[in-house]
Amino acid sequence: MDRTFRILLIPGSLRGRSTNVAVLRTAQSLAPAGSTGLLFEGLADLPPFNPDADAEPLPPAVADLRGQIRGSDALLFSAPEYAGGLPGSFKNLLDWTVGDDQVGSIYEKPVAWINASPRGAPNAYESLRKVLGYVKADIVESACVHIPVTEVLINDEGQISDASVREPVSHSLTELIRGAAGSPSGP
Ligand SMILES: Cc1cc2nc3c(=O)[nH]c(=O)nc-3n(C[C@H](O)[C@H](O)[C@H](O)COP(=O)(O)O)c2cc1C
């Protein structure tokens, strides 16, 4: 690889002390040499999805989301489960990705997730898999991991110091980069 591999880290929680955001911040700090992680921070700014608004000029927050996705080589998600499904705000983000037909959009992009839920969140991740399949994203299975995280593990930097979390996070990143290298839409 002759340039930096860019991973966009997309959280599905708006909570201030979010475990999912903490896991992605941890991933950002653990990006292997030759790669960089960028945390997406615009979840709360996205308007409710409306196909009528999916036209130029796009709402600025939507244009920003799509621009950040197109500017990345892979996506790494981490979201909670609410009431047996994906959080509405996160599904809203995913809905806004569907209409992007420009080169580098989520279509065929290498993607993975870190499920940080102590309760398993099976429905949320089944639903995420379904949506990612709908947009034909390239799910890198070996990079999709379940690492239960509770709020007490979050340190003063908003990350996780515990090696039992950091090691599988590192593994996920390594696998995502490796999987993307073999992906048709990889770098
Ligand atoms: C209203 C509400 C509903 C929830 N429903 C579920 C659920 O259906 N399944 C589950 O595994 N966890 C559920 N949870 C627990 C959250 O997924 C869990 O607290 C998660 O760690 C929150 O992620 P965050 O720390 O990134 O905000 C629920 C939490 C709340 C507040």
Ligand as a Chemical Component Dictionary entry (heavy atoms), coordinates in Angstrom:
data_LIG
# 
_chem_comp.id                   LIG 
_chem_comp.type                 NON-POLYMER 
_chem_comp.pdbx_formal_charge   0 
_chem_comp.three_letter_code    LIG 
# 
loop_
_chem_comp_atom.comp_id 
_chem_comp_atom.atom_id 
_chem_comp_atom.alt_atom_id 
_chem_comp_atom.type_symbol 
_chem_comp_atom.charge 
_chem_comp_atom.model_Cartn_x 
_chem_comp_atom.model_Cartn_y 
_chem_comp_atom.model_Cartn_z 
_chem_comp_atom.pdbx_ordinal 
LIG C1  C1  C 0 -34.341 2.488  25.845 1  
LIG C2  C2  C 0 -33.287 1.417  25.823 2  
LIG C3  C3  C 0 -33.574 0.206  25.200 3  
LIG C4  C4  C 0 -32.608 -0.781 25.139 4  
LIG N1  N1  N 0 -32.885 -1.950 24.481 5  
LIG C5  C5  C 0 -31.937 -2.909 24.359 6  
LIG C6  C6  C 0 -32.192 -4.101 23.612 7  
LIG O1  O1  O 0 -33.249 -4.291 23.058 8  
LIG N2  N2  N 0 -31.186 -5.008 23.511 9  
LIG C7  C7  C 0 -29.949 -4.810 24.083 10 
LIG O2  O2  O 0 -29.068 -5.671 23.929 11 
LIG N3  N3  N 0 -29.697 -3.715 24.817 12 
LIG C8  C8  C 0 -30.647 -2.753 24.955 13 
LIG N4  N4  N 0 -30.385 -1.606 25.657 14 
LIG C9  C9  C 0 -29.085 -1.437 26.282 15 
LIG C10 C10 C 0 -28.143 -0.626 25.410 16 
LIG O3  O3  O 0 -27.977 -1.225 24.153 17 
LIG C11 C11 C 0 -26.810 -0.539 26.122 18 
LIG O4  O4  O 0 -27.007 0.288  27.263 19 
LIG C12 C12 C 0 -25.690 0.005  25.285 20 
LIG O5  O5  O 0 -24.486 -0.244 25.936 21 
LIG C13 C13 C 0 -25.803 1.498  25.051 22 
LIG O6  O6  O 0 -24.749 1.875  24.173 23 
LIG P1  P1  P 0 -23.919 3.216  24.448 24 
LIG O7  O7  O 0 -23.179 2.988  25.737 25 
LIG O8  O8  O 0 -22.967 3.309  23.284 26 
LIG O9  O9  O 0 -24.871 4.347  24.492 27 
LIG C14 C14 C 0 -31.334 -0.591 25.737 28 
LIG C15 C15 C 0 -31.065 0.640  26.374 29 
LIG C16 C16 C 0 -32.016 1.627  26.405 30 
LIG C17 C17 C 0 -31.685 2.952  27.062 31 
# 
loop_
_chem_comp_bond.comp_id 
_chem_comp_bond.atom_id_1 
_chem_comp_bond.atom_id_2 
_chem_comp_bond.value_order 
_chem_comp_bond.pdbx_ordinal 
LIG C1  C2  SING 1  
LIG C2  C3  SING 2  
LIG C2  C16 DOUB 3  
LIG C3  C4  DOUB 4  
LIG C4  N1  SING 5  
LIG C4  C14 SING 6  
LIG N1  C5  DOUB 7  
LIG C5  C6  SING 8  
LIG C5  C8  SING 9  
LIG C6  O1  DOUB 10 
LIG C6  N2  SING 11 
LIG N2  C7  SING 12 
LIG C7  O2  DOUB 13 
LIG C7  N3  SING 14 
LIG N3  C8  DOUB 15 
LIG C8  N4  SING 16 
LIG N4  C9  SING 17 
LIG N4  C14 SING 18 
LIG C9  C10 SING 19 
LIG C10 O3  SING 20 
LIG C10 C11 SING 21 
LIG C11 O4  SING 22 
LIG C11 C12 SING 23 
LIG C12 O5  SING 24 
LIG C12 C13 SING 25 
LIG C13 O6  SING 26 
LIG O6  P1  SING 27 
LIG P1  O7  DOUB 28 
LIG P1  O8  SING 29 
LIG P1  O9  SING 30 
LIG C14 C15 DOUB 31 
LIG C15 C16 SING 32 
LIG C16 C17 SING 33 
# 
